[in-house]
Amino acid sequence: MPYVSVRELKGHLSRILREVREEREEYLVTYRGRVVARISPVEPQRRQMEEEKVQKIMRDLDRLAAEIGKKWPEEVSAVEAVREGRRDL
């Protein structure tokens, strides 16, 4: 696994990321001679799992927004509700 300094990483980020993406290369990033990070490709299965998690969270938020919208009193704006909540503090 090759090492790359922060300075070199700044100067060659596009090339390094291309190698990570296309050649599945991993890099250890150093700062003042000490390893501080690792750049490695995301496994396709893990990427899909992460995307599915995000999609589920977004669906849940959409459902929550719809539920709140159904129960929200029409005569009260969101701004008024926040102001009222702050007065209670």
Secondary structure as GFF3:
##gff-version 3
##sequence-region A 1 89
A	DSSP	beta_strand	3	5	.	.	.	ID=ss1
A	DSSP	alpha_helix	6	23	.	.	.	ID=ss2
A	DSSP	beta_strand	27	31	.	.	.	ID=ss3
A	DSSP	beta_strand	34	39	.	.	.	ID=ss4
A	DSSP	alpha_helix	44	71	.	.	.	ID=ss5
A	DSSP	alpha_helix	78	87	.	.	.	ID=ss6
###
